[in-house]
Amino acid sequence: MLLIAYNPPMGEMRSELEVRAFVEQMAMFLADWGFPRMAARVLMALMSADEERLTAGELAERLDVSPAAISGAVRYLQQLQLIERTPVPGSRSDAYEVPRNAWYTAAIVKGGLYKRLADLSDAGVKALDDGGAGRARIAEMRDFFLFLDEEVGLLLDRWVAERDRRRAAAESDGRESGDGASGDGDPHGGDSAGGRSGD
């Protein structure tokens, strides 16, 4: 049913089917871990789209669901800061897109959750009798969430540095490929590309 909701050009049919299978598989995996299934489908549909953004109607058509289902899903994703809503010029409709920094922004939001869970666990530790097995279990849970709260910030800093490094490397590779291509018909471009290859 999902596979006939959207009709791509014939030359892209195989690729489109594979993309849709990916969307459903990822949504199922995230749902198994507690993420709402429809929200997961919408998120993966947006992330895998070649378009910069999609309207609720376009999402409903691609996922073969009702607009009401899309409405609840995008509201949930906006709360997690995984997507953003933007107005469509000349229309009363809104479109949705995945911001470039969506994953680590969402991790920051989740990081606040770890601190909240640690505080709640600490209240449980204080409420339980000293030395009991229940207190020990709750205390370990509190310490675990405190550890996550401290470490997530460090991990995000490392990710930002790694992401920037990868982007810079990709841009550098793209420039070198472009210079090499232009060098075929331009002697100055050829000298420039040749100078880099000899470094």
N, C-alpha and C positions, 0 to 999 in steps of 0.2 A: 504494500500500500504506500509506504513512504517512498519507494523507488520510482513511482510514477507521478509524484506530486509536482515535480519540476522537470521540464523538458529542455535539456541543454542541446546545443548543436550536435548533429550526429557524429562529427569528428571527435567530440569530447565525451561521448557517452561512457566509454570504459572508465575514464578518469573520474567522471562525476559519480559513477556508481561506487568506486573505491573510496572517494571522499565521504560519501554518505555512510558507507560501512564504517569508516573511521569515526565519524560523528556519533553513530549509535554505539559503537564499542566503547568509546571513551565515556559517553554518558552513562552507560551501564556500569562501567567500572567506578565512576564517581558516585553513582547512586548506591552501589554496594558499600561505599564508605560513608554514607549518610548525606551526600549532597542531593538536593531535590532533582529528580530525573529530568523534569522539563527545563529547569534552569540550566542543567548541564548540557542538554541538547541545544538550547539557545546559545550558550557560551561557545560551544564547539562549532556551531554553525557560523557564528560571527568570526571566530578565529580562523576558520578555514576558507572564508569567503575571499575572493579576489577583490571585491568591492571594498571601499574604505568603510562604508557603513550600510546598514540595511534598515528599512522601516519594519514596523510590526507586521504590516501586511505581507511584506516580502518574506519575513521569517515564518509567518504562519503558512504561506504557500510552500516554502521549501521543506518545512517539517510536517506538512499536512495535518495541521492542528487548527483549533479555533483561535481567533484573535484574543479571546478572554484568557486562554492558556498562556499566550505570549505575554499578556499584560502582567500576570502574576509573576512570571519568570523574570522579566526584565526588572520589575520592582525589587525582587530579591537580589539580583545581580548588582543593581545600583547601590543597594545598602552595603554590599561587600566591596564596593568601588572596583568591581571587575569590568563594568561597562559604563559608558557615559551616554547621555541622551542629548541630541543636538536637533535644533529645528531644521525642517526642510524648507529652503527658500521658496516662496510662492505657494506654499501649501500649509494646511492646518495639521499635517502629520509631523511626527517626530521620527528621527532615525537614531539608531544605536550603533555604537562602535566600541572596540576594545582599545583602551588607552595603551600607549606604548609601555608604560611601567606598571601594567595591571597586576602582575603576579606579585611583585614585591610590595606594592601598595596594599594588596589584600593581606599579605603576610604581616604587615605592620598592624593592620586591624586585628588579625588573629593573635598577634603578640599581646595586644591589650587583653584579649580573652585569657591568655595564660596567667597574667597578673591577677585578674579577677578570680580565676579558679584557685590560685594560690592563697589569696586572701580568704576565700570561703573555706578552703581546707584548713587554714590556720584557725579559723573559728571553731571548726570541728575538733581540732587537736585540743584546744583549750576547754572544750565542753566535755571531753572524755577523761576518765580517771587516769592517773599516772600509772605507767607500767603495763597497761592492758594491751592485748593483741590488736584490738580495734584502733586504739590510739596510735600504735606503731604503724599500722597500715595507712591511716589518714596522714600521719606525719610524713611518711615516705611519698605519698601522693603530693602533698604540699611542696616538699623539697624538689620533686620532679618538675612541677610547674614553675617553680622559681628558677630552676636551672634553664628551662626552655625560654622563659622570659628574658633571662640574661643573654643566652646564646643566640637568640634569633636576631638581635640587633647586629651582632658581630657577623653572622652569616649573611645578612643583607648587605653589609658594607663590603664583604668579600665578593658577593655576587655583582654589585654595581661596578666594582673595579674590573672583574672578569668580563662582564658584559661590554664595558667600554673598550677593553682590550680587543675583544672579538670584533666589535664594530669597526674599530680603527684598522684591524688587519683586513677585514673584508673590503673596506673602502680603499685601502692601499692596493689590494689585489685587483680591484676594479679599475683603478687608475692605471696600473701597469698594463693590464690587458688592453685598455683603451689606447694607451700610448703605443703599444706594440702594433695594434691594428692600424693606427694612423700612420705609423712609420713605413708601411708598405708603399704608400704613395707620396710620402713627404720625407725628403732626405734629412731635414732637421729633426723630425719626429723619430726617424730611425737612429740618429746619433744619440738622442736623449734616451731612448729605450736601451740602446747598446751600452750606454754609460752605466745604467743601473745594473744590467746583467753582469757587468764585470766587477761590481762591488763585492 
